[in-house]
Amino acid sequence: MLHVLIAIVAITVAGCSDDLKKRKVTETKMVLGKMTIATKTHAAEFGAFPIGVSKQLPTPEKPDAVMKGCCGSPTNKCPVSTEWASDPIWTKLGIALTEPMLYRYKYESTDGKAFTITAEGDLDCDGQSAIYTLTGSLDGTGKVTTNITQPVGEY
């Protein structure tokens, strides 16, 4: 009977861990969805994506956390940052995240016809970053195509 109880507890803990991980991944997908809309809106209004490289935001609370996402900070999330408002790229896109984040975001475009946004984080604080990539391109007719690539093994 004790073996059955231990097995049930182990399965329950594993299930809770999976549910937590799914919620964390969902947060990132929602943010990337918001960024997809922002880039499409900018392209529709101006005929191009913003050109340049943004700062990777939010900034970790502790300097030694830079290589490990936001691990080591309270709840292992990056704190809310006011830097979104002073970064020219994020300002052009109208992006300002107002809650602590698990992932750090960076935008790059060299020509205004294509862009890449990376979301980098370490959900389990094991020193291994997971990186989502949102790419977008603008064709000659003004049509925007986007794609999100998620890390291997993510939900």
DSSP file (Angstrom, degrees, kcal/mol; ACC not computed):
  #  RESIDUE AA STRUCTURE BP1 BP2  ACC     N-H-->O    O-->H-N    N-H-->O    O-->H-N    TCO  KAPPA ALPHA  PHI   PSI    X-CA   Y-CA   Z-CA
    1    1 A M     >        0   0    0      0, 0.0     4,-2.1     0, 0.0     5,-0.2   0.000 360.0 360.0 360.0 -40.1    0.0    0.0    0.0
    2    2 A L  H  >  +     0   0    0      1,-0.2     4,-2.5     2,-0.2     5,-0.2   0.873 360.0  55.1 -62.3 -37.3    2.9    2.4    0.8
    3    3 A H  H  > S+     0   0    0      1,-0.2     4,-2.3     2,-0.2    -1,-0.2   0.898 107.6  49.1 -62.8 -40.5    4.4    1.7   -2.6
    4    4 A V  H  > S+     0   0    0      2,-0.2     4,-2.3     1,-0.2    -1,-0.2   0.908 111.2  49.6 -64.9 -42.2    1.1    2.8   -4.3
    5    5 A L  H  X S+     0   0    0     -4,-2.1     4,-2.3     2,-0.2    -2,-0.2   0.910 111.0  48.9 -63.4 -43.8    0.9    5.9   -2.2
    6    6 A I  H  X S+     0   0    0     -4,-2.5     4,-2.5     1,-0.2    -1,-0.2   0.909 111.3  50.4 -62.7 -42.1    4.5    6.9   -3.0
    7    7 A A  H  X S+     0   0    0     -4,-2.3     4,-2.3     2,-0.2    -2,-0.2   0.904 110.1  49.7 -63.2 -41.6    3.8    6.3   -6.7
    8    8 A I  H  X S+     0   0    0     -4,-2.3     4,-2.4     2,-0.2    -2,-0.2   0.911 111.5  48.7 -64.3 -42.6    0.7    8.5   -6.6
    9    9 A V  H  X S+     0   0    0     -4,-2.3     4,-2.7     2,-0.2     5,-0.2   0.915 111.4  50.3 -63.0 -43.3    2.7   11.3   -4.9
   10   10 A A  H  X S+     0   0    0     -4,-2.5     4,-2.3     1,-0.2    -2,-0.2   0.912 112.4  46.3 -62.8 -42.8    5.5   11.0   -7.5
   11   11 A I  H  X S+     0   0    0     -4,-2.3     4,-2.6     2,-0.2    -1,-0.2   0.903 112.7  50.5 -66.2 -41.0    3.0   11.2  -10.4
   12   12 A T  H  X S+     0   0    0     -4,-2.4     4,-2.5     2,-0.2    -2,-0.2   0.924 111.6  47.3 -63.0 -45.5    1.2   14.1   -8.8
   13   13 A V  H  X S+     0   0    0     -4,-2.7     4,-2.3     2,-0.2    -2,-0.2   0.919 113.1  48.8 -62.9 -43.9    4.4   16.1   -8.2
   14   14 A A  H  X S+     0   0    0     -4,-2.3     4,-2.3    -5,-0.2    -2,-0.2   0.908 111.6  50.1 -62.4 -41.1    5.5   15.4  -11.8
   15   15 A G  H  X S+     0   0    0     -4,-2.6     4,-2.5     2,-0.2    -2,-0.2   0.897 110.0  49.4 -64.1 -41.1    2.1   16.5  -13.1
   16   16 A C  H  X S+     0   0    0     -4,-2.5     4,-2.5     2,-0.2    -1,-0.2   0.898 110.5  51.2 -63.3 -40.7    2.3   19.7  -11.1
   17   17 A S  H  X S+     0   0    0     -4,-2.3     4,-2.3     2,-0.2    -2,-0.2   0.912 110.9  48.0 -63.2 -42.8    5.7   20.4  -12.4
   18   18 A D  H  X S+     0   0    0     -4,-2.3     4,-2.5     2,-0.2    -2,-0.2   0.910 111.3  50.6 -64.1 -42.1    4.5   19.8  -16.0
   19   19 A D  H  X S+     0   0    0     -4,-2.5     4,-2.1     2,-0.2    -2,-0.2   0.906 110.8  49.1 -62.0 -41.9    1.5   22.1  -15.4
   20   20 A L  H  X S+     0   0    0     -4,-2.5     4,-2.2     2,-0.2    -1,-0.2   0.916 111.0  49.7 -63.2 -43.5    3.8   24.9  -14.0
   21   21 A K  H  X S+     0   0    0     -4,-2.3     4,-2.5     1,-0.2    -2,-0.2   0.904 109.1  52.2 -63.1 -40.9    6.1   24.5  -17.0
   22   22 A K  H  X S+     0   0    0     -4,-2.5     4,-2.6     1,-0.2    -1,-0.2   0.907 109.1  49.9 -61.5 -41.6    3.2   24.8  -19.4
   23   23 A R  H  X S+     0   0    0     -4,-2.1     4,-1.8     2,-0.2    -1,-0.2   0.897 111.1  49.7 -64.2 -38.9    2.0   28.0  -17.7
   24   24 A K  H  X S+     0   0    0     -4,-2.2     4,-1.3     2,-0.2    -2,-0.2   0.904 112.5  46.5 -66.5 -40.9    5.5   29.5  -17.9
   25   25 A V  H  X S+     0   0    0     -4,-2.5     4,-2.3     1,-0.2    -2,-0.2   0.892 108.2  56.7 -67.6 -39.2    5.7   28.6  -21.6
   26   26 A T  H  X S+     0   0    0     -4,-2.6     4,-2.4     1,-0.2    -1,-0.2   0.886 101.7  57.2 -58.8 -39.7    2.2   30.0  -22.2
   27   27 A E  H  X S+     0   0    0     -4,-1.8     4,-2.1     1,-0.2    -1,-0.2   0.931 108.7  46.0 -55.7 -46.6    3.4   33.3  -20.8
   28   28 A T  H  X S+     0   0    0     -4,-1.3     4,-2.7     1,-0.2     5,-0.2   0.904 110.9  51.2 -65.9 -42.7    6.1   33.5  -23.4
   29   29 A K  H  X S+     0   0    0     -4,-2.3     4,-1.9     1,-0.2    -1,-0.2   0.874 109.5  51.6 -63.7 -36.0    3.8   32.5  -26.2
   30   30 A M  H  X S+     0   0    0     -4,-2.4     4,-2.1     2,-0.2    -1,-0.2   0.917 110.7  47.5 -66.0 -42.6    1.4   35.3  -25.2
   31   31 A V  H  X S+     0   0    0     -4,-2.1     4,-2.3     1,-0.2    -2,-0.2   0.931 112.3  49.0 -64.1 -45.3    4.2   37.9  -25.2
   32   32 A L  H  X S+     0   0    0     -4,-2.7     4,-2.1     1,-0.2    -1,-0.2   0.850 108.7  54.6 -64.3 -32.4    5.4   36.7  -28.6
   33   33 A G  H  X S+     0   0    0     -4,-1.9     4,-2.1    -5,-0.2    -1,-0.2   0.917 108.0  48.8 -63.5 -43.1    1.8   36.9  -29.8
   34   34 A K  H  X S+     0   0    0     -4,-2.1     4,-2.1     1,-0.2    -2,-0.2   0.890 111.7  49.7 -62.1 -39.7    1.6   40.5  -28.7
   35   35 A M  H  X S+     0   0    0     -4,-2.3     4,-2.3     2,-0.2    -1,-0.2   0.838 106.6  55.7 -70.1 -32.5    5.0   41.2  -30.4
   36   36 A T  H  X S+     0   0    0     -4,-2.1     4,-2.3     2,-0.2    -2,-0.2   0.940 109.4  46.1 -61.9 -47.5    3.7   39.6  -33.6
   37   37 A I  H  X S+     0   0    0     -4,-2.1     4,-2.5     1,-0.2    -2,-0.2   0.908 111.8  52.2 -61.8 -42.4    0.7   42.0  -33.6
   38   38 A A  H  X S+     0   0    0     -4,-2.1     4,-2.3     1,-0.2    -1,-0.2   0.900 110.8  46.3 -63.3 -41.8    3.0   44.9  -32.9
   39   39 A T  H  X S+     0   0    0     -4,-2.3     4,-2.4     2,-0.2    -1,-0.2   0.898 113.7  48.8 -69.4 -38.9    5.3   44.2  -35.8
   40   40 A K  H  X S+     0   0    0     -4,-2.3     4,-2.3     2,-0.2    -2,-0.2   0.901 112.0  49.2 -66.0 -40.0    2.4   43.6  -38.2
   41   41 A T  H  X S+     0   0    0     -4,-2.5     4,-2.1     2,-0.2    -2,-0.2   0.922 111.4  48.9 -64.0 -44.6    0.8   46.8  -37.2
   42   42 A H  H  X S+     0   0    0     -4,-2.3     4,-2.9     1,-0.2     6,-0.5   0.926 111.9  48.8 -61.5 -44.5    4.1   48.8  -37.6
   43   43 A A  H  X S+     0   0    0     -4,-2.4     4,-2.1     1,-0.2    -1,-0.2   0.888 111.0  50.3 -63.8 -38.9    4.6   47.3  -41.0
   44   44 A A  H  < S+     0   0    0     -4,-2.3    -1,-0.2     1,-0.2    -2,-0.2   0.886 117.2  40.6 -65.7 -37.8    1.1   48.1  -42.1
   45   45 A E  H  < S+     0   0    0     -4,-2.1    -2,-0.2    -5,-0.2    -1,-0.2   0.881 131.6  21.6 -78.6 -39.7    1.4   51.7  -41.0
   46   46 A F  H  < S-     0   0    0     -4,-2.9    -3,-0.2     2,-0.3    -2,-0.2   0.482  96.5-119.9-112.6  -4.7    5.0   52.4  -42.1
   47   47 A G  S  < S+     0   0    0     -4,-2.1     2,-0.3    -5,-0.4    -4,-0.2   0.612  87.6  52.1  76.7  10.6    5.6   49.9  -44.9
   48   48 A A  S    S-     0   0    0     -6,-0.5    -2,-0.3    -9,-0.1    65,-0.2  -0.981  84.3-103.4-164.6 163.1    8.5   48.4  -43.0
   49   49 A F        -     0   0    0     63,-2.8    65,-0.1    -2,-0.3   -10,-0.1  -0.597  57.2 -83.1 -85.8 157.9    9.6   46.9  -39.7
   50   50 A P        -     0   0    0      0, 0.0     2,-0.5     0, 0.0    62,-0.3  -0.377  46.1-132.3 -59.1 139.3   11.8   49.1  -37.4
   51   51 A I        +     0   0    0     60,-0.1     2,-0.3    59,-0.1    59,-0.2  -0.831  61.7  47.0 -97.5 131.5   15.4   48.9  -38.3
   52   52 A G  E    S-A  109   0A   0     57,-2.7    57,-1.9    -2,-0.5     2,-0.4  -0.839  82.0 -72.9 138.3-172.8   17.9   48.4  -35.6
   53   53 A V  E     -A  108   0A   0     -2,-0.3    55,-0.2    55,-0.2    36,-0.2  -0.989  39.0-146.1-125.3 127.2   18.7   46.2  -32.5
   54   54 A S        -     0   0    0     53,-2.5     2,-0.2    -2,-0.4    -2,-0.0  -0.373  28.1 -97.3 -83.3 167.2   16.9   46.6  -29.3
   55   55 A K        -     0   0    0     28,-0.1     2,-0.7    -2,-0.1    52,-0.2  -0.607  44.5-106.3 -74.5 145.9   18.3   46.2  -25.8
   56   56 A Q        -     0   0    0     -2,-0.2    50,-0.2    50,-0.1    -1,-0.1  -0.689  57.0-125.2 -77.3 116.6   17.6   42.7  -24.4
   57   57 A L  B    S+B  105   0A   0     48,-2.5    48,-4.3    -2,-0.7     2,-0.1  -0.892  72.0  32.7-130.4 157.1   14.8   43.3  -21.8
   58   58 A P  S    S-     0   0    0      0, 0.0    22,-0.1     0, 0.0    20,-0.1   0.612  78.8-134.4 -75.0 160.9   13.9   43.1  -19.1
   59   59 A T        -     0   0    0     -2,-0.1    -2,-0.1    20,-0.1    24,-0.0  -0.629  25.5-107.6 -81.6 135.4   17.3   43.3  -17.4
   60   60 A P        -     0   0    0      0, 0.0    18,-0.1     0, 0.0    10,-0.1  -0.256  19.3-128.6 -60.6 151.0   18.0   40.7  -14.6
   61   61 A E  S    S+     0   0    0     16,-0.2     9,-0.1     9,-0.1    17,-0.1   0.849  94.7  49.6 -68.8 -35.4   18.0   42.0  -11.1
   62   62 A K  S >  S-     0   0    0      9,-0.1     3,-2.0     1,-0.1     4,-0.2  -0.907  78.3-137.7-110.6 132.5   21.4   40.5  -10.3
   63   63 A P  G >  S+     0   0    0      0, 0.0     3,-1.3     0, 0.0     4,-0.2   0.828 104.5  57.0 -56.7 -34.1   24.4   41.0  -12.5
   64   64 A D  G 3  S+     0   0    0      1,-0.2     3,-0.3     2,-0.1     4,-0.1   0.567  94.7  68.8 -75.9  -5.5   25.5   37.4  -12.2
   65   65 A A  G X  S+     0   0    0     -3,-2.0     3,-1.3     1,-0.2     6,-0.3   0.523  71.0  94.6 -86.5  -6.1   22.1   36.3  -13.5
   66   66 A V  G X  S+     0   0    0     -3,-1.3     3,-0.9     1,-0.3    -1,-0.2   0.889  87.4  43.8 -56.4 -43.5   22.8   37.6  -17.0
   67   67 A M  G 3  S+     0   0    0     -3,-0.3    -1,-0.3     1,-0.2    62,-0.1   0.618 118.4  46.0 -77.9 -10.4   24.0   34.3  -18.3
   68   68 A K  G X  S-     0   0    0     -3,-1.3     3,-1.7     1,-0.4     2,-0.3  -0.090 106.5-119.7-121.8  33.7   21.2   32.4  -16.6
   69   69 A G  T <  S-     0   0    0     -3,-0.9    -1,-0.4     1,-0.2    34,-0.1  -0.483  75.8 -30.7  64.8-126.7   18.2   34.5  -17.5
   70   70 A C  T >  S+     0   0    0     32,-0.4     3,-1.7     6,-0.3    -1,-0.2   0.146  91.7 141.0-114.5  18.1   16.6   35.8  -14.4
   71   71 A C  T <   +     0   0    0     -3,-1.7    -9,-0.1    -6,-0.3    -3,-0.1  -0.323  63.1  36.4 -60.5 142.2   17.4   32.9  -12.1
   72   72 A G  T 3  S+     0   0    0      1,-0.5    -1,-0.2   -11,-0.0     3,-0.1   0.156  93.5 103.5  99.0 -18.5   18.4   34.0   -8.6
   73   73 A S  S X  S-     0   0    0     -3,-1.7     3,-2.7     1,-0.2    -1,-0.5  -0.479  93.9 -67.0 -86.6 167.1   15.9   36.9   -8.4
   74   74 A P  G >  S-     0   0    0      0, 0.0     3,-1.4     0, 0.0    -1,-0.2  -0.327 125.3  -0.3 -55.5 132.9   12.7   36.6   -6.5
   75   75 A T  G 3  S-     0   0    0      1,-0.3     3,-0.1    -3,-0.1    -4,-0.1   0.576 116.1 -90.4  59.3  13.3   10.5   34.0   -8.1
   76   76 A N  G <  S+     0   0    0     -3,-2.7     2,-0.3     1,-0.2    -6,-0.3   0.817  94.6 124.4  55.3  34.1   13.3   33.6  -10.7
   77   77 A K    <   -     0   0    0     -3,-1.4    25,-0.2    -8,-0.1    -1,-0.2  -0.899  68.5-109.6-118.9 151.6   11.7   36.3  -12.9
   78   78 A C  B     -F  101   0B   0     23,-3.6    23,-1.6    -2,-0.3     3,-0.1  -0.599  43.9-112.6 -73.9 139.8   13.2   39.5  -14.2
   79   79 A P        -     0   0    0      0, 0.0    22,-0.1     0, 0.0   -20,-0.1  -0.253  40.8 -80.4 -70.5 162.1   11.7   42.5  -12.5
   80   80 A V        -     0   0    0     18,-0.1     2,-0.4    20,-0.1    18,-0.1  -0.375  54.1-150.3 -58.6 138.4    9.4   45.0  -14.3
   81   81 A S        -     0   0    0     16,-0.6     3,-0.4    18,-0.2     4,-0.1  -0.927  27.2-161.1-121.5 140.1   11.6   47.4  -16.2
   82   82 A T  S >  S+     0   0    0     -2,-0.4     3,-1.1     1,-0.2     4,-0.4   0.484  80.2  89.9 -88.8  -4.7   11.1   51.0  -17.2
   83   83 A E  G >>  +     0   0    0      1,-0.2     4,-1.0     2,-0.2     3,-0.9   0.712  68.2  75.1 -66.6 -20.6   13.8   50.6  -19.9
   84   84 A W  G >4 S+     0   0    0     -3,-0.4     3,-0.6     1,-0.2    -1,-0.2   0.902  93.8  53.0 -55.9 -39.9   11.1   49.5  -22.4
   85   85 A A  G <4 S+     0   0    0     -3,-1.1    -1,-0.2     1,-0.2    -2,-0.2   0.704 110.7  45.8 -71.6 -20.3   10.1   53.2  -22.7
   86   86 A S  G <4 S+     0   0    0     -3,-0.9    -1,-0.2    -4,-0.4    -2,-0.2   0.500  88.8  95.1-102.1  -4.4   13.6   54.4  -23.4
   87   87 A D    <X  -     0   0    0     -4,-1.0     4,-2.4    -3,-0.6     5,-0.2  -0.778  68.2-146.5 -88.2 122.8   14.5   51.8  -26.0
   88   88 A P  H  > S+     0   0    0      0, 0.0     4,-2.1     0, 0.0    -1,-0.1   0.857  94.5  47.0 -59.2 -38.0   13.9   53.2  -29.5
   89   89 A I  H  > S+     0   0    0      2,-0.2     4,-1.8     1,-0.2     5,-0.2   0.965 114.1  44.2 -69.9 -52.0   12.9   49.9  -31.1
   90   90 A W  H  >>S+     0   0    0      1,-0.2     5,-2.7     2,-0.2     4,-0.7   0.864 113.7  53.3 -62.5 -33.6   10.5   48.7  -28.3
   91   91 A T  H ><5S+     0   0    0     -4,-2.4     3,-0.8     2,-0.2    -1,-0.2   0.926 106.4  51.5 -65.5 -44.5    9.0   52.2  -28.3
   92   92 A K  H 3<5S+     0   0    0     -4,-2.1    -1,-0.2     1,-0.3    -2,-0.2   0.853 113.8  45.1 -60.1 -33.8    8.3   52.1  -32.0
   93   93 A L  H 3<5S-     0   0    0     -4,-1.8    -1,-0.3    -5,-0.1    -2,-0.2   0.577 110.8-123.7 -86.2  -9.4    6.6   48.8  -31.6
   94   94 A G  T <<5 +     0   0    0     -3,-0.8     2,-0.5    -4,-0.7    -3,-0.2   0.806  57.8 151.8  72.6  28.6    4.7   50.0  -28.6
   95   95 A I      < +     0   0    0     -5,-2.7    -1,-0.2    -6,-0.2     2,-0.2  -0.836   8.3 149.4 -99.5 125.1    6.0   47.2  -26.4
   96   96 A A        -     0   0    0     -2,-0.5     2,-0.4   -11,-0.0   -14,-0.0  -0.755  31.7-150.9-151.4 100.3    6.3   47.8  -22.6
   97   97 A L        -     0   0    0     -2,-0.2   -16,-0.6     1,-0.1   -13,-0.2  -0.601   9.3-170.3 -79.4 129.8    5.9   44.7  -20.5
   98   98 A T        +     0   0    0     -2,-0.4   -18,-0.1   -18,-0.1    -1,-0.1   0.140  58.7  66.3-112.6  18.7    4.5   45.6  -17.1
   99   99 A E  S    S-     0   0    0    -20,-0.1   -18,-0.2   -18,-0.0   -21,-0.1  -0.951  95.3 -84.9-132.7 155.7    4.8   42.3  -15.2
  100  100 A P        -     0   0    0      0, 0.0     2,-0.3     0, 0.0   -20,-0.1  -0.355  53.0-148.5 -57.4 140.3    7.9   40.3  -14.0
  101  101 A M  B     -F   78   0B   0    -23,-1.6   -23,-3.6   -22,-0.1     3,-0.0  -0.855  26.3-154.6-120.2 148.5    9.0   38.0  -16.9
  102  102 A L  S    S+     0   0    0     -2,-0.3    20,-0.5   -25,-0.2   -32,-0.4   0.714  85.3  51.3 -85.1 -26.1   10.7   34.6  -17.2
  103  103 A Y  E    S- C   0 121A   0     18,-0.2     2,-0.4   -34,-0.1    18,-0.2  -0.790  73.7-137.0-115.3 155.6   12.2   35.4  -20.6
  104  104 A R  E     - C   0 120A   0     16,-2.6    16,-2.7    -2,-0.3     2,-0.4  -0.921  23.3-146.4-111.0 139.0   14.2   38.3  -21.9
  105  105 A Y  E     +BC  57 119A   0    -48,-4.3   -48,-2.5    -2,-0.4     2,-0.3  -0.838  17.0 179.4-115.9 142.0   13.4   39.7  -25.3
  106  106 A K  E     - C   0 118A   0     12,-1.9    12,-2.4    -2,-0.4     2,-0.4  -0.998  10.8-156.0-142.3 137.1   15.5   41.2  -28.1
  107  107 A Y  E     + C   0 117A   0     -2,-0.3   -53,-2.5    10,-0.2     2,-0.3  -0.885  12.2 179.2-113.9 142.0   14.6   42.5  -31.5
  108  108 A E  E     +AC  53 116A   0      8,-2.0     8,-2.2    -2,-0.4     2,-0.3  -0.985  10.7 158.4-144.5 134.4   16.8   42.8  -34.6
  109  109 A S  E     -A   52   0A   0    -57,-1.9   -57,-2.7    -2,-0.3     6,-0.1  -0.917  12.8-177.8-151.0 128.1   16.2   44.0  -38.2
  110  110 A T  S    S+     0   0    0     -2,-0.3   -59,-0.1     4,-0.2     5,-0.1   0.688  87.6  19.1 -96.0 -20.7   18.9   45.2  -40.6
  111  111 A D  S    S-     0   0    0      3,-0.5   -60,-0.1   -61,-0.1     4,-0.1   0.470  93.2-117.1-131.3  -3.7   16.7   46.2  -43.5
  112  112 A G  S    S+     0   0    0      2,-0.5   -63,-2.8   -62,-0.3     3,-0.1   0.394 100.4  86.5  78.8  -5.3   13.1   46.7  -42.3
  113  113 A K  S    S+     0   0    0      1,-0.2    25,-2.5   -65,-0.2     2,-0.3   0.615  97.1  20.7 -99.5 -17.3   12.0   43.8  -44.6
  114  114 A A  E     - D   0 137A   0     23,-0.2    -2,-0.5   -65,-0.1    -3,-0.5  -0.983  66.3-173.9-147.1 153.8   12.7   41.1  -42.1
  115  115 A F  E     - D   0 136A   0     21,-2.2    21,-2.0    -2,-0.3     2,-0.4  -0.967  12.3-152.7-145.2 162.4   13.1   40.9  -38.3
  116  116 A T  E     -CD 108 135A   0     -8,-2.2    -8,-2.0    -2,-0.3     2,-0.5  -0.994   7.2-171.5-135.8 130.6   14.0   38.4  -35.6
  117  117 A I  E     -CD 107 134A   0     17,-3.1    17,-3.3    -2,-0.4     2,-0.4  -0.992  10.6-161.4-118.5 127.2   12.8   38.5  -32.0
  118  118 A T  E     -CD 106 133A   0    -12,-2.4   -12,-1.9    -2,-0.5     2,-0.5  -0.874   8.2-161.5-108.6 143.8   14.4   36.1  -29.5
  119  119 A A  E     -CD 105 132A   0     13,-2.5    13,-2.6    -2,-0.4     2,-0.5  -0.980  16.4-174.2-120.6 114.6   13.0   35.2  -26.1
  120  120 A E  E     +CD 104 131A   0    -16,-2.7   -16,-2.6    -2,-0.5     2,-0.3  -0.938  15.2 142.5-118.5 130.5   15.6   33.7  -23.9
  121  121 A G  E     -CD 103 130A   0      9,-2.2     9,-3.9    -2,-0.5     2,-0.4  -0.982  44.0-135.5-157.8 165.4   15.0   32.2  -20.5
  122  122 A D    >   -     0   0    0    -20,-0.5     3,-1.2    -2,-0.3     7,-0.1  -0.802  22.8-178.3-127.7  86.5   16.0   29.4  -18.1
  123  123 A L  T 3  S+     0   0    0     -2,-0.4    -1,-0.1     1,-0.3     6,-0.1   0.829  83.8  34.0 -60.6 -37.2   12.7   28.0  -16.7
  124  124 A D  T 3  S-     0   0    0      4,-0.3    -1,-0.3   -53,-0.0   -48,-0.0   0.301 103.6-124.9-104.7  10.5   14.3   25.5  -14.4
  125  125 A C    <   +     0   0    0     -3,-1.2    -2,-0.1     1,-0.1     4,-0.1   0.859  66.8 135.0  51.9  43.6   17.4   27.5  -13.5
  126  126 A D  S    S-     0   0    0      2,-0.3    -1,-0.1   -55,-0.0     3,-0.1   0.303  80.6-102.9-101.2   8.4   19.7   24.7  -14.6
  127  127 A G  S    S+     0   0    0      1,-0.2     2,-0.6   -59,-0.1   -58,-0.1   0.443  91.0 113.4  86.9  -0.4   22.0   27.1  -16.5
  128  128 A Q        -     0   0    0    -60,-0.1    -2,-0.3     2,-0.0    -4,-0.3  -0.919  58.9-144.0-109.3 113.9   20.6   26.0  -19.9
  129  129 A S        -     0   0    0     -2,-0.6     2,-0.4   -62,-0.1    -7,-0.2  -0.482   1.4-147.8 -76.1 143.9   18.7   28.7  -21.7
  130  130 A A  E     -D  121   0A   0     -9,-3.9    -9,-2.2    -2,-0.2     2,-0.5  -0.933  17.9-158.9-104.6 135.7   15.6   27.9  -23.8
  131  131 A I  E     -D  120   0A   0     -2,-0.4     2,-0.3   -11,-0.2   -11,-0.2  -0.965  10.7-167.0-126.4 121.1   15.3   30.2  -26.8
  132  132 A Y  E     -D  119   0A   0    -13,-2.6   -13,-2.5    -2,-0.5     2,-0.5  -0.783  13.2-155.1 -93.9 146.0   12.1   31.0  -28.7
  133  133 A T  E     -DE 118 149A   0     16,-2.5    16,-3.2    -2,-0.3     2,-0.6  -0.984   9.7-168.3-129.1 123.6   12.5   32.8  -32.0
  134  134 A L  E     -DE 117 148A   0    -17,-3.3   -17,-3.1    -2,-0.5     2,-0.3  -0.949  15.6-177.1-105.8 120.2    9.9   34.9  -33.7
  135  135 A T  E     -DE 116 147A   0     12,-2.8    12,-2.2    -2,-0.6     2,-0.3  -0.876   3.4-178.4-117.1 152.6   10.8   35.8  -37.3
  136  136 A G  E     -DE 115 146A   0    -21,-2.0   -21,-2.2    -2,-0.3     2,-0.3  -0.996   6.7-170.3-147.4 151.4    8.9   37.9  -39.7
  137  137 A S  E     -DE 114 145A   0      8,-2.3     8,-2.5    -2,-0.3     2,-0.5  -0.981  13.5-144.9-142.2 155.6    9.2   39.1  -43.3
  138  138 A L  E     - E   0 144A   0    -25,-2.5     6,-0.2    -2,-0.3     2,-0.1  -0.980  17.6-152.8-122.1 121.8    7.5   41.6  -45.5
  139  139 A D    >   -     0   0    0      4,-2.4     3,-1.8    -2,-0.5    -2,-0.0  -0.309  37.1 -91.0 -89.1 179.1    7.0   40.9  -49.2
  140  140 A G  T 3  S+     0   0    0      1,-0.3    -1,-0.1     2,-0.1    -2,-0.0   0.674 124.8  54.6 -63.7 -19.0    6.7   43.4  -52.0
  141  141 A T  T 3  S-     0   0    0      2,-0.1    -1,-0.3     0, 0.0     3,-0.1   0.460 120.9-103.7 -94.1  -1.4    2.9   43.6  -51.7
  142  142 A G  S <  S+     0   0    0     -3,-1.8     2,-0.3     1,-0.3    -2,-0.1   0.480  71.4 147.1  93.7   2.8    3.0   44.5  -48.0
  143  143 A K        -     0   0    0      1,-0.0    -4,-2.4    -5,-0.0     2,-0.5  -0.585  37.0-147.8 -76.3 131.3    2.1   41.0  -46.8
  144  144 A V  E     -E  138   0A   0     -2,-0.3     2,-0.4    -6,-0.2    -6,-0.2  -0.861  11.5-169.1-102.2 131.5    3.7   40.0  -43.4
  145  145 A T  E     -E  137   0A   0     -8,-2.5    -8,-2.3    -2,-0.5     2,-0.3  -0.979   9.6-177.8-117.5 130.9    4.6   36.4  -42.7
  146  146 A T  E     -E  136   0A   0     -2,-0.4     2,-0.3   -10,-0.2   -10,-0.2  -0.901   8.4-174.5-127.9 158.2    5.6   35.4  -39.2
  147  147 A N  E     -E  135   0A   0    -12,-2.2   -12,-2.8    -2,-0.3     2,-0.5  -0.982  13.5-149.7-151.0 138.0    6.8   32.2  -37.6
  148  148 A I  E     -E  134   0A   0     -2,-0.3     2,-0.5   -14,-0.2   -14,-0.2  -0.950  10.8-164.4-110.5 125.2    7.5   31.2  -34.0
  149  149 A T  E     -E  133   0A   0    -16,-3.2   -16,-2.5    -2,-0.5    -2,-0.0  -0.936  10.6-157.7-106.8 125.3   10.1   28.5  -33.4
  150  150 A Q        -     0   0    0     -2,-0.5   -18,-0.2   -18,-0.2     3,-0.1  -0.685  27.2 -91.8-102.3 157.8   10.1   27.0  -30.0
  151  151 A P    >   -     0   0    0      0, 0.0     3,-1.8     0, 0.0    -1,-0.1  -0.274  51.9 -91.3 -63.8 150.9   13.0   25.2  -28.2
  152  152 A V  T 3  S+     0   0    0      1,-0.3     3,-0.1     3,-0.1     0, 0.0  -0.395 112.7  22.0 -60.8 134.4   13.2   21.4  -28.6
  153  153 A G  T 3  S+     0   0    0      1,-0.3    -1,-0.3    -3,-0.1     2,-0.1   0.385  93.5 124.1  88.7  -4.1   11.3   19.7  -25.8
  154  154 A E    <         0   0    0     -3,-1.8    -1,-0.3     1,-0.1    -4,-0.1  -0.486 360.0 360.0 -86.0 161.8    9.1   22.6  -24.9
  155  155 A Y              0   0    0     -2,-0.1    -1,-0.1  -134,-0.1    -3,-0.1   0.463 360.0 360.0 -78.6 360.0    5.3   22.3  -24.9
